[in-house]
Amino acid sequence: MKKIAVIGNSLTALKIIEELKAQGEEIEAVFLSTENTFPYLRHQLYNLPSKKIAQNKIFYRNNADYEKEKIKFIFDKKAMRINFKRGRITLDDKEQIDYDTLLLSDLVQAPFFGLKGANKTGLYNIKRLIDMNMFLKALPAVETIVIQSDNIAGLKAALIFAALPANPPREVILVTLGKNILSKLLNETDALILESLIAQSGIRVITESQIFEILGDNDVKAIRLQGQNEKVLGCQAILTDVDWPDLRLFKETELQHNQRVVVNANGQTNFDNVFALDAVCDNIILNDWDTAANYSDLVMEQSKFIAAAILKKEYIRQTQTLTWDIEVGHEKVMFSAENLNDPILKLQYNNQEAVVNA
């Protein structure tokens, strides 16, 4: 029986296990869930604030089914050391987990990791269910939300939170490092059109700036901006969509990594039995892939070629077109890309198309 260990609670990792089982492999799997929750549909996180989806519907399957399939989840424990040569993980309570194959799927840093004041309450990552739930619980007392983002994910979140009813109206501020909104994805003309639409939604956009310091005692009270617009802004919640992995676990190991784990085209690291998925690996360019409308299809394709690599089988990759849509007032804006590494996106609005450079 093949033993598979997963660090994270990624749906991709679960799909890999399902694919291996479908090909006749006997699998015993253990997940070290970094969010203390089961795999969920990440692109559905945006439907939680408006209650378009119930909390229990965001999970991939009935959680009670996992035990029947020899899939174990470990909560409230952390991996402290990995011996890649022996295939062994040591947890913070000294428990050891042996594996034949290791999947690195979720190692997201704490929000605003390394920033001065990042230890305060009120910081959230909008791509994580645990953070979204904490934020929604705190939301009634929040008068001003600051979102730092250069991606579709942050923009979409800003629009959703700005549309939620509040009395008095809640202020939503979107801080972006680029000269224009989504500057890495849009040309200037399209960015200005998008900014004009966004202005009608009541969102305040601050460009060429980034959060430099988080102010307050125990809770967030304000931020200090650095850049073109250096100022202090009062707020009670700060959100980000940054998904850089925390790689300190591999500092003293031979696993090759830079800002992300180095992998080949099939997600395989410099260790034959270790694979990096999702935002942990360095071969996915588009930061927003896990917020795409067809996220489930992308997960399925990734799981198929990684499962094939684990079994040392051939697999013909299928081209995946990615799509995103956001509602800006009464207007629907749509983005698309031909694959996970496509540097060219298409933007469609008012039934017109424009090619934009990433």
HELIX and SHEET records of a PDB file:
HELIX    1   1 LEU A   11  ALA A   22  1                                  12    
HELIX    2   2 ARG A   42  ASN A   47  5                                   6    
HELIX    3   3 GLN A   55  ILE A   58  5                                   4    
HELIX    4   4 ASP A   65  LYS A   68  1                                   4    
HELIX    5   5 LEU A  129  ALA A  138  1                                  10    
HELIX    6   6 LEU A  139  ALA A  141  5                                   3    
HELIX    7   7 ILE A  152  ALA A  163  1                                  12    
HELIX    8   8 GLU A  188  ALA A  199  1                                  12    
HELIX    9   9 ARG A  248  PHE A  250  5                                   3    
HELIX   10  10 ASP A  278  VAL A  280  5                                   3    
HELIX   11  11 TRP A  289  THR A  291  5                                   3    
HELIX   12  12 TYR A  295  ILE A  310  1                                  16    
SHEET    1   A 5 ILE A  71  ILE A  74  0                                        
SHEET    2   A 5 ILE A  27  LEU A  32  1                                        
SHEET    3   A 5 LYS A   2  ILE A   7  1                                        
SHEET    4   A 5 THR A 101  LEU A 104  1                                        
SHEET    5   A 5 VAL A 274  ALA A 276  1                                        
SHEET    1   B 3 ALA A  79  ASN A  83  0                                        
SHEET    2   B 3 ARG A  88  LEU A  91 -1                                        
SHEET    3   B 3 GLN A  96  ASP A  98 -1                                        
SHEET    1   C 5 LEU A 123  ASN A 125  0                                        
SHEET    2   C 5 ALA A 237  THR A 240  1                                        
SHEET    3   C 5 THR A 144  GLN A 148  1                                        
SHEET    4   C 5 GLU A 171  VAL A 175  1                                        
SHEET    5   C 5 ILE A 203  ILE A 206  1                                        
SHEET    1   D 3 SER A 209  LEU A 215  0                                        
SHEET    2   D 3 ALA A 222  GLY A 227 -1                                        
SHEET    3   D 3 VAL A 232  GLY A 234 -1                                        
SHEET    1   E 4 LEU A 322  VAL A 328  0                                        
SHEET    2   E 4 GLU A 331  ALA A 337 -1                                        
SHEET    3   E 4 ILE A 344  TYR A 349 -1                                        
SHEET    4   E 4 GLN A 352  ASN A 357 -1                                        
END                                                                             
